[in-house]
Each structure stands twice: as C-alpha cells, then as structure tokens.
Amino acid sequence: VKRCLKNAHYLHSLLFSKGIRTMLNERSSTVVFEKPRSEKFVRKWQLACQGDIAHVVVMPNITKEKIEAFVKELCETRRIN
C-alpha cells in the first residue's frame, strides 16, 4: 500500500510539474487529471474518463519507469494536438 501511495504522489507531482491540472487526496492512490485530447492515448492506457477528467488508480504493479513513460507520452500527445 505504501508503494502505491508513494507512486501516486510521484505521478501527481510529475503531472503538476508539466502544467497538467491534477488532484490527489493525500491517502488515495487515485490520481485525477485533465482528460487527454488523444483518444488513441486514452485507449492505449485504458483510462477511465468522464467529461473533461480522467483518473488513474496506481496499483502495486506500477513502477516509476511506467509512470515516467506515461507522463512522457501524455506530454508528447499534448504537443501534437
């Protein structure tokens, strides 16, 4: 559980540092952020979206490397669109 929370905070801080609006409850592993514009990205990462928001539940199998790849790809899709 501690690793999930730590990684959720890591994802939250990375998104925030890239200028992406994000929310995270201190004791939650669910990170809420602006819905990506790219439907291809949404499908690839199987994001749960509603309206203009998306969320990710950080599970035990999620590594910092996977988080970094996610944020990098998200930022790339934002530059294209």
Rosetta constraint file for C-alpha pairs under 8 A:
AtomPair CA 1 CA 5 HARMONIC 6.31 0.50
AtomPair CA 1 CA 60 HARMONIC 7.50 0.50
AtomPair CA 2 CA 6 HARMONIC 6.07 0.50
AtomPair CA 3 CA 7 HARMONIC 6.01 0.50
AtomPair CA 3 CA 60 HARMONIC 7.04 0.50
AtomPair CA 4 CA 8 HARMONIC 6.04 0.50
AtomPair CA 4 CA 29 HARMONIC 6.05 0.50
AtomPair CA 4 CA 58 HARMONIC 5.75 0.50
AtomPair CA 4 CA 59 HARMONIC 5.82 0.50
AtomPair CA 4 CA 60 HARMONIC 5.73 0.50
AtomPair CA 4 CA 62 HARMONIC 7.79 0.50
AtomPair CA 5 CA 9 HARMONIC 6.24 0.50
AtomPair CA 5 CA 27 HARMONIC 7.01 0.50
AtomPair CA 5 CA 28 HARMONIC 6.46 0.50
AtomPair CA 5 CA 29 HARMONIC 5.15 0.50
AtomPair CA 5 CA 58 HARMONIC 7.64 0.50
AtomPair CA 6 CA 10 HARMONIC 6.21 0.50
AtomPair CA 7 CA 11 HARMONIC 6.11 0.50
AtomPair CA 7 CA 29 HARMONIC 7.90 0.50
AtomPair CA 7 CA 58 HARMONIC 6.93 0.50
AtomPair CA 7 CA 62 HARMONIC 7.72 0.50
AtomPair CA 7 CA 63 HARMONIC 7.40 0.50
AtomPair CA 7 CA 64 HARMONIC 6.73 0.50
AtomPair CA 7 CA 67 HARMONIC 7.98 0.50
AtomPair CA 8 CA 12 HARMONIC 6.11 0.50
AtomPair CA 8 CA 24 HARMONIC 7.87 0.50
AtomPair CA 8 CA 28 HARMONIC 7.70 0.50
AtomPair CA 8 CA 29 HARMONIC 5.15 0.50
AtomPair CA 8 CA 30 HARMONIC 6.84 0.50
AtomPair CA 8 CA 31 HARMONIC 6.46 0.50
AtomPair CA 8 CA 57 HARMONIC 7.94 0.50
AtomPair CA 8 CA 58 HARMONIC 5.79 0.50
AtomPair CA 9 CA 13 HARMONIC 6.10 0.50
AtomPair CA 9 CA 24 HARMONIC 7.48 0.50
AtomPair CA 9 CA 29 HARMONIC 7.88 0.50
AtomPair CA 10 CA 14 HARMONIC 6.18 0.50
AtomPair CA 10 CA 64 HARMONIC 7.83 0.50
AtomPair CA 11 CA 15 HARMONIC 6.15 0.50
AtomPair CA 11 CA 31 HARMONIC 7.56 0.50
AtomPair CA 11 CA 67 HARMONIC 6.22 0.50
AtomPair CA 11 CA 68 HARMONIC 7.95 0.50
AtomPair CA 11 CA 71 HARMONIC 7.89 0.50
AtomPair CA 12 CA 16 HARMONIC 6.12 0.50
AtomPair CA 12 CA 22 HARMONIC 6.44 0.50
AtomPair CA 12 CA 23 HARMONIC 7.16 0.50
AtomPair CA 12 CA 24 HARMONIC 6.79 0.50
AtomPair CA 12 CA 31 HARMONIC 6.44 0.50
AtomPair CA 13 CA 17 HARMONIC 6.01 0.50
AtomPair CA 14 CA 18 HARMONIC 6.41 0.50
AtomPair CA 14 CA 71 HARMONIC 7.20 0.50
AtomPair CA 15 CA 19 HARMONIC 6.61 0.50
AtomPair CA 15 CA 20 HARMONIC 5.26 0.50
AtomPair CA 15 CA 21 HARMONIC 7.34 0.50
AtomPair CA 15 CA 22 HARMONIC 6.83 0.50
AtomPair CA 15 CA 71 HARMONIC 6.73 0.50
AtomPair CA 16 CA 20 HARMONIC 5.20 0.50
AtomPair CA 16 CA 21 HARMONIC 6.19 0.50
AtomPair CA 16 CA 22 HARMONIC 6.32 0.50
AtomPair CA 18 CA 75 HARMONIC 7.61 0.50
AtomPair CA 20 CA 33 HARMONIC 7.00 0.50
AtomPair CA 20 CA 34 HARMONIC 6.71 0.50
AtomPair CA 21 CA 33 HARMONIC 5.66 0.50
AtomPair CA 21 CA 34 HARMONIC 5.95 0.50
AtomPair CA 22 CA 31 HARMONIC 7.02 0.50
AtomPair CA 22 CA 32 HARMONIC 5.52 0.50
AtomPair CA 22 CA 33 HARMONIC 4.20 0.50
AtomPair CA 22 CA 34 HARMONIC 6.81 0.50
AtomPair CA 23 CA 31 HARMONIC 6.03 0.50
AtomPair CA 23 CA 32 HARMONIC 5.10 0.50
AtomPair CA 23 CA 33 HARMONIC 6.34 0.50
AtomPair CA 24 CA 28 HARMONIC 6.77 0.50
AtomPair CA 24 CA 29 HARMONIC 7.69 0.50
AtomPair CA 24 CA 30 HARMONIC 6.60 0.50
AtomPair CA 24 CA 31 HARMONIC 5.16 0.50
AtomPair CA 24 CA 32 HARMONIC 6.48 0.50
AtomPair CA 25 CA 29 HARMONIC 7.93 0.50
AtomPair CA 25 CA 30 HARMONIC 7.74 0.50
AtomPair CA 29 CA 57 HARMONIC 5.67 0.50
AtomPair CA 29 CA 58 HARMONIC 5.30 0.50
AtomPair CA 29 CA 59 HARMONIC 7.60 0.50
AtomPair CA 30 CA 55 HARMONIC 6.56 0.50
AtomPair CA 30 CA 56 HARMONIC 5.55 0.50
AtomPair CA 30 CA 57 HARMONIC 4.32 0.50
AtomPair CA 30 CA 58 HARMONIC 6.23 0.50
AtomPair CA 31 CA 55 HARMONIC 5.44 0.50
AtomPair CA 31 CA 56 HARMONIC 5.27 0.50
AtomPair CA 31 CA 57 HARMONIC 6.43 0.50
AtomPair CA 31 CA 58 HARMONIC 7.69 0.50
AtomPair CA 32 CA 53 HARMONIC 6.84 0.50
AtomPair CA 32 CA 54 HARMONIC 5.78 0.50
AtomPair CA 32 CA 55 HARMONIC 4.30 0.50
AtomPair CA 32 CA 56 HARMONIC 6.62 0.50
AtomPair CA 33 CA 53 HARMONIC 5.69 0.50
AtomPair CA 33 CA 54 HARMONIC 5.50 0.50
AtomPair CA 33 CA 55 HARMONIC 6.13 0.50
AtomPair CA 34 CA 52 HARMONIC 6.14 0.50
AtomPair CA 34 CA 53 HARMONIC 4.72 0.50
AtomPair CA 34 CA 54 HARMONIC 6.04 0.50
AtomPair CA 35 CA 49 HARMONIC 6.63 0.50
AtomPair CA 35 CA 51 HARMONIC 7.84 0.50
AtomPair CA 35 CA 52 HARMONIC 5.09 0.50
AtomPair CA 35 CA 53 HARMONIC 4.37 0.50
AtomPair CA 35 CA 54 HARMONIC 4.77 0.50
AtomPair CA 36 CA 41 HARMONIC 7.32 0.50
AtomPair CA 36 CA 42 HARMONIC 6.77 0.50
AtomPair CA 36 CA 54 HARMONIC 7.64 0.50
AtomPair CA 36 CA 74 HARMONIC 7.25 0.50
AtomPair CA 36 CA 77 HARMONIC 7.93 0.50
AtomPair CA 36 CA 78 HARMONIC 7.44 0.50
AtomPair CA 37 CA 77 HARMONIC 7.70 0.50
AtomPair CA 37 CA 78 HARMONIC 7.17 0.50
AtomPair CA 37 CA 81 HARMONIC 7.02 0.50
AtomPair CA 38 CA 42 HARMONIC 6.42 0.50
AtomPair CA 38 CA 77 HARMONIC 6.56 0.50
AtomPair CA 38 CA 78 HARMONIC 7.97 0.50
AtomPair CA 38 CA 81 HARMONIC 7.50 0.50
AtomPair CA 39 CA 43 HARMONIC 6.11 0.50
AtomPair CA 40 CA 44 HARMONIC 6.07 0.50
AtomPair CA 41 CA 45 HARMONIC 6.16 0.50
AtomPair CA 41 CA 74 HARMONIC 7.43 0.50
AtomPair CA 41 CA 77 HARMONIC 7.65 0.50
AtomPair CA 42 CA 46 HARMONIC 5.72 0.50
AtomPair CA 42 CA 47 HARMONIC 5.23 0.50
AtomPair CA 43 CA 47 HARMONIC 6.69 0.50
AtomPair CA 47 CA 54 HARMONIC 6.39 0.50
AtomPair CA 47 CA 55 HARMONIC 6.48 0.50
AtomPair CA 47 CA 56 HARMONIC 6.57 0.50
AtomPair CA 48 CA 54 HARMONIC 5.54 0.50
AtomPair CA 48 CA 55 HARMONIC 5.73 0.50
AtomPair CA 48 CA 56 HARMONIC 7.18 0.50
AtomPair CA 49 CA 53 HARMONIC 5.71 0.50
AtomPair CA 49 CA 54 HARMONIC 4.20 0.50
AtomPair CA 49 CA 55 HARMONIC 6.65 0.50
AtomPair CA 50 CA 54 HARMONIC 6.41 0.50
AtomPair CA 58 CA 62 HARMONIC 6.32 0.50
AtomPair CA 62 CA 66 HARMONIC 6.25 0.50
AtomPair CA 62 CA 67 HARMONIC 7.13 0.50
AtomPair CA 63 CA 67 HARMONIC 6.33 0.50
AtomPair CA 64 CA 68 HARMONIC 6.07 0.50
AtomPair CA 65 CA 69 HARMONIC 6.17 0.50
AtomPair CA 66 CA 70 HARMONIC 6.10 0.50
AtomPair CA 67 CA 71 HARMONIC 6.23 0.50
AtomPair CA 68 CA 72 HARMONIC 6.02 0.50
AtomPair CA 69 CA 73 HARMONIC 6.08 0.50
AtomPair CA 70 CA 74 HARMONIC 6.03 0.50
AtomPair CA 71 CA 75 HARMONIC 6.08 0.50
AtomPair CA 72 CA 76 HARMONIC 6.26 0.50
AtomPair CA 73 CA 77 HARMONIC 6.25 0.50
AtomPair CA 74 CA 78 HARMONIC 6.31 0.50
AtomPair CA 75 CA 79 HARMONIC 6.42 0.50
AtomPair CA 76 CA 80 HARMONIC 6.51 0.50
AtomPair CA 77 CA 81 HARMONIC 6.25 0.50
